[in-house]
Amino acid sequence: MSMRSHTAGQVDLAVLDQEVTLVGWVNRRRDHGGVIFVDLRDRDGMVQIVFDPDDLDVFAKAESLRSEFVIRVRGKVRRRPAGTENPNIVSGQIEVLGLGLEILNRSEPLPFQLDDERVSEEHRLRYRYLDLRRPEMLARLKLRHQVTRALREHLDNAGFMDVETPVLTRATPEGARDYLVPSRTHPGEFFALPQSPQIFKQLLMVAGIERYYQIVKCFRDEDLRADRQPEFTQLDIETSFLDEEEVMALIEDMMRHLFAQTIELALPNPLPRLTWAEAMRRFGSDKPDLRIPLELVDVGDLLVAVDFKVFSGPANDPRGRIAALRVPNGNSLPRSAIDDYTKFVSIYGAKGLAYIKVNDAAAGREGLQSPILKFLTDDAIDGIMTRTGAQTGDVVFFGADKAKIVNESLGALRVRIGQDMGLVEQGFRALWVTEFPMFEYDEKEGRYYALHHPFTAPNLDDLHLLETDPEAVRSRAYDFVLNGFELGGGSVRIHDQTMQKRVFELLGISAEQASEKFGFLLDALKFGAPPMAGLAFGVDRIVMLMSGATSIREVIAFPKTQSAACLLTNAPGEVDEAQLRELSIRVRKPVVEKAE
């Protein structure tokens, strides 16, 4: 026999005058002049129970109730008295007259009140099973379930197969640090937890699966941020015999289905696209937030001949950039705010933040205010004003340095100012960013790195540049961006063994290293590997943005802290010596230097 007849979310006017049996937690108990009100909470919602003193035994039990007691109630549904309705809940027009009460379990006083918004995140994570009782946390987990269900539904209908890939795999030389797992049966050797199923999904294409997906855990031992966790969830996708246009069209359909099914939002059809070069030029970022109506403008050509090395240096440097960021009505910013923005861009390597305040655009030089005006010619000033479209009341900020520093600093400043000045539009703005560079060059190490990963295929029009100008080679990569977050990224893969070896060589991965780390993939490419393309989406990020949370920790049931620790289970922890001996491991404690 079931313990309940209805959930709290099912009790409304449709069951008026009926007897129901409910189970759940005491969210709140109130004693009003001899009548006890109990708000009973379960996964589906909340319902008000009323106990009157007509039945002394039931009333006595009701008096003993405290917050978070687990109870079972039998009662009759009736209308609430006029003026006491609650329009915010499904059961707001009714209440249940308690006829029977059973205490299934008692609760000690909680370490924090569930409705207290001041509770620290550390405390919430320590008692996460209590934190998850809060309605907003439960709503996020429900949304996460709806997201994964909608994704599976769409991909199943599109002919994809859900295939699991190994969790114990081999360490790879690229990407973030691996989490290592010692092998007892192979002393001194280690498995690695997968940073992604990349190689395995390519092998599935070689095997003839054609359309694969998996909602899968991935692991990266990297420094954490609000949108990073040591273990996170990806929607992993791979296809055969589709090019990038077909893959992006398929994914657009999937994302439109997802947003329509979960939050009833219609994404544009088709989604806008920007090449990587245009995104960097206009927004300083390869994941631009299109909700912010501010853009960067190149002005370096106007400053080539100025007698001001801060500008003339980058203007004459092939790797340099000078960009301007016009902020409408920014003239009202106090000097303290500009000083704060100067400190902010220094985080990204900028040595300063030049600016021009426009007091009167029609007055030319005399209508402007800035310490740098004395270094600029009238032609340069006129050119900057015209190109940026600066008007009276605006301020124009400048970034001048290596292009990478200018892009990162002004790109971040654009977002910061947009948030500070309330310029961020409501809603969701999605786009594709395409034609990423294949490689990026590290001047300190004197070597190339793959901008995405070493299995990304080069643009067919740029193959002739692989030997002569690798930095100019575009890849067949594409990222799905939403509100300034990269939600998903992928590419057409290299399916030719010769091309794969060529790319490894450019990345400084020797034949021996390639054979040791990726030999099984290179071998597989010998045996009729099909053209393949795919991508992976961050499920945690999708749910974070949809729910309005500010961190992916808020949409993961049991997350880690920013130091990659679990406060609930006190993981990681030490293990005993016998277990270490079995694994042929000896732990060397870190040496702590004593202060003199």
Order of alpha helices (4+ residues) and beta strands (2+ residues): beta-beta-beta-alpha-beta-beta-alpha-alpha-alpha-beta-beta-beta-alpha-beta-beta-alpha-beta-alpha-beta-alpha-beta-alpha-beta-beta-alpha-beta-alpha-beta-beta-beta-beta-beta-alpha-alpha-beta-alpha-alpha
